[in-house]
């Protein structure tokens, strides 16, 4: 039924619940899996005198790439335990929900499995919800794991 599952993660313990669920589902269905993580752009504050140097921006990008690699190492270890091959995708300088939706479309994924904090009310308004944004905008089914 689902031949290609996209599993977003930020490397947190909560996100790992979504990863584990998605990997188990992929194993049961014989699905392809792509693991995605997105990292924010360097925070630039316009209208201020200080702007980041090119060196600072480069260090920021290198640290984000290293962090993505660490996340993927952990996920690959989980995938190996389950017996599922995974592909990985790091999307730098991106809002997570946008990166997830774009990847699902461009890769031809037909299911997104992701974790959610389950925030509501003021916490959701202040902190945002990437899962909520994905659910409300996705053209493919989204399975939320809590």
Helices and strands as residue ranges (DSSP letters): E 4-8, H 13-29, E 32-38, H 54-82, E 87-91, H 96-107, E 111-115, H 121-127, H 130-137, E 141-145
